[in-house]
């Protein structure tokens, strides 16, 4: 079955909740906010407030990410936004390559039972296409440079260097960041 990637709009919020929300609505799980908002805001948003915050993001003119579908079933999520709106803008561990107003892709998630079907590459391509549709001059990701070693599923959300290379990204810089025991790199794809 083919994979279709669409912006995470308010009309698709129920699918965003399937991908990011907890089974117990009172739980304070990530909701893909830990790298979208500052630490103070992240700590203040608890339980249902996290989902409501993401609902508001989905209602903005620029969607907070993209969703992958196999037929009518949501099977994946990728967060993408202007780096200037994210904590990455002030990161001491992930450097700025230059002053270009890049967009960032920092979370790629595939539902259990759907992994190994090419959904991650489709999500990354869809995130790039969405950023391009919003006139982004370039897109960056901050994946692990695992050199083919297995990455723990809970830490795989940042992606791998190989995934980004296959999507046309090139290494732009090293970082001081680590995920799952692997160093992270800045990968960039120019859209100009």
C-alpha positions in Angstrom: 0.0 0.0 0.0 1.3 3.5 -0.8 2.0 6.0 2.0 0.5 9.5 1.8 1.9 12.3 4.0 -0.3 15.2 5.0 0.1 18.3 7.3 -1.0 17.8 10.9 -3.9 20.3 10.8 -6.7 20.8 13.4 -9.0 18.6 11.2 -6.4 15.7 11.7 -5.9 16.3 15.4 -7.4 12.9 16.4 -4.7 11.3 14.3 -2.1 13.4 15.9 -3.4 12.2 19.3 -3.2 8.6 18.1 0.5 9.1 17.2 1.6 11.2 20.2 -1.0 11.0 23.0 -0.9 8.6 26.0 -3.5 5.9 26.6 -4.2 7.7 29.9 -5.0 11.3 29.1 -3.8 12.4 32.5 -0.3 11.1 31.8 2.4 13.7 31.1 4.1 12.1 28.1 6.1 14.0 25.5 3.3 14.8 22.9 6.4 15.8 20.9 6.8 19.0 23.0 10.1 18.4 24.8 12.0 19.8 21.8 9.3 22.3 20.7 8.9 24.4 23.9 11.3 25.7 26.4 12.0 23.7 29.6 9.9 25.9 31.8 6.8 25.5 29.6 7.5 21.8 29.1 7.4 21.3 32.9 4.3 23.4 33.4 2.3 21.5 30.8 0.9 18.4 32.6 -1.7 15.8 31.8 -4.4 17.0 29.4 -2.8 20.4 29.0 -0.2 18.8 26.9 -2.7 17.5 24.3 -4.6 20.8 24.4 -1.4 22.7 23.6 -0.7 20.4 20.6 -4.4 20.9 19.5 -3.7 24.7 19.5 -0.5 24.1 17.5 -2.6 22.1 14.9 -4.9 25.1 14.6 -2.2 27.5 13.6 -1.6 28.5 10.0 1.6 26.5 9.9 1.1 22.9 11.0 3.4 21.5 13.7 4.3 18.5 11.7 3.1 15.9 9.2 1.3 12.6 9.4 1.8 9.4 7.3 -1.2 7.3 6.2 -1.6 3.9 4.8 -5.0 4.1 3.3 -7.1 5.8 6.0 -5.0 4.6 8.9 -2.5 7.0 10.5 0.9 5.2 10.8 3.5 8.0 11.4 4.4 11.4 12.6 7.3 13.8 11.9 7.7 17.1 13.7 8.9 20.0 11.5 9.0 23.7 12.2 11.2 26.8 11.8 14.2 26.4 14.0 13.7 30.0 15.2 10.5 28.8 17.0 12.3 25.9 18.8 14.7 25.5 21.7 17.2 24.4 19.0 17.5 28.1 18.3 19.3 28.6 21.6 20.9 25.2 21.8 24.5 25.1 23.1 24.9 21.5 21.9 23.5 21.7 18.4 25.3 24.5 16.5 24.0 27.0 14.0 25.7 26.3 10.7 24.9 29.9 9.4 22.2 32.5 9.6 19.9 30.9 7.1 16.4 30.6 8.6 16.2 26.8 8.4 13.5 24.5 9.5 14.1 21.6 11.8 12.9 18.0 11.7 13.6 16.5 15.1 11.1 13.7 15.7 10.1 10.8 13.4 7.7 8.3 14.8 6.2 5.2 13.3 3.5 3.2 15.0 4.4 -0.2 16.3 3.3 -2.9 13.8 4.1 -0.6 10.9 7.9 -0.4 11.1 10.1 -1.6 8.3 7.7 -0.5 5.6 9.4 2.6 4.4 7.3 5.0 6.5 10.2 6.9 8.0 11.7 7.9 4.6 8.2 8.9 3.5 7.7 11.0 6.6 11.1 12.7 6.1 10.3 13.4 2.5 6.9 14.7 3.5 8.3 17.0 6.2 10.8 18.4 3.6 7.9 18.9 1.1 5.8 20.7 3.8 8.7 23.0 4.7 9.3 23.7 1.0 5.6 24.6 0.7 6.1 27.1 3.5 9.1 28.7 1.7 11.8 27.2 4.0 15.2 27.8 2.4 16.6 24.6 4.0 15.7 21.8 6.4 17.9 20.4 9.1 17.8 17.3 11.2 19.9 16.2 14.2 20.0 12.4 13.8 22.4 9.9 15.5 25.5 8.9 13.6 25.2 5.3 14.6 27.4 3.9 11.7 25.0 1.0 11.2 24.7 -0.1 14.8 21.3 -0.8 16.2 19.6 2.2 17.8 17.2 1.6 20.8 13.6 2.1 19.5 12.9 4.7 22.3 15.8 6.8 21.1 15.3 6.3 17.4 12.9 9.2 17.1 15.8 11.5 16.1 16.5 9.4 13.0 19.8 8.1 11.7 22.4 9.8 9.5 21.7 7.1 6.9 18.0 7.9 6.8 18.8 11.6 6.3 21.5 10.9 3.6 19.0 8.8 1.7 16.6 11.8 1.7 19.2 14.1 0.1 20.6 15.6 3.3 24.4 16.2 3.8 26.3 16.5 7.0 26.7 20.2 7.9 28.3 20.0 11.3 29.1 17.9 14.4 27.3 18.5 17.6 27.9 18.0 21.3 24.6 16.2 21.6 24.2 12.4 22.2 21.1 10.2 21.9 21.0 6.6 22.8 24.7 6.6 23.3 25.5 7.8 19.8 26.8 11.2 18.7 24.3 13.4 16.8 25.2 15.4 13.7 23.6 18.3 11.9 22.2 17.1 8.5 21.0 19.7 6.1 19.1 19.8 2.8 19.1 23.0 0.9 15.8 23.9 -0.8 16.8 27.0 -2.7 
